[in-house]
């Protein structure tokens, strides 16, 4: 499911317009992104979003076979709850 399909689903479920559903979805995603900067965001019965650091590592360009260094970075990870309720 992509963002457009998700917006359409939310619009049907809430009986609102696609524009309203898109704004709501964007607001939720922005809230998660902002919250994860401070602490893990836990949605009980769904899962937890948290910030994780990835170490620097060596990679390979699949087209040329050349080795390249991939820098360390911070990413957001998601872990599904043990008993999803939705």
N, C-alpha and C positions, 0 to 999 in steps of 0.2 A: 504494500500500500504506500503510495507516495503522498505528498502534502495535499495535492489537489483532491485526491480521493478521500483523505481524512477530513478535509474541510467540508466536502460534500456530505459525508457521513454525519459529522457534527451538526450541519445545517438541518438535515432531515430529522435527527434525534431531538433537536431543540426547537424544531419548527421555526427557524429563523432564516435570514438570508445568508447566502454564501459569504457576503462581505462581512456580516456580523460574526459568523463562525470563524472566518479567517482572522479577524481582529482578536477574537477570544483565544484562538490557538496560538497566535504570535505572542499574546500577553502571557499565556501559561509558559511557553518555551523561554521567554525572556526572564520570567520569574525564576524558573529552574536554573538558568545560566547565572543569574545574579546570586541566587542562594548558594549554589555550589562553590562560589568563590570563597564563602565564609565557612561553610560546614556542609556535610552531606545532606541532601534533600531526600527525605524518606516519605513515600506515599504508601501508607499502610494498606496492605492487601494488594499492592501492585509491584513495588520495588524501590530501590534506592539508587540515586545518582550521586556519584562522588568524584572528586578530583584525584587523579593518579599521575605520578611522575613516571615517564618512560626514560630509561637510560639511553645514552648515545650508543650507537652500534654501527657496524659496517653493513652495507647493502650492495646489491648488484643491479645494474641497469639491465633489464631483460633484453633490450634491443641490441645493445652493444657488448654486454658482458663486462663492462667496466665497473670496477669497485668504486664505491663512493661512501663517504661518511655521513650518517644520518645523525643530526644533532639531538640532544636530549630535549624533551618538551613535556608540557603538562597537558593531559587530555581528560575528558569526562568519560567515566565508565558507568555502566548500568548493570545492576544485579537484580534479577527477578526475585520477588518474595517467595518463600517456601510454599505458601498456600495462597495463590492468587484468588481474589474474591470477585473479579470482574469478568 
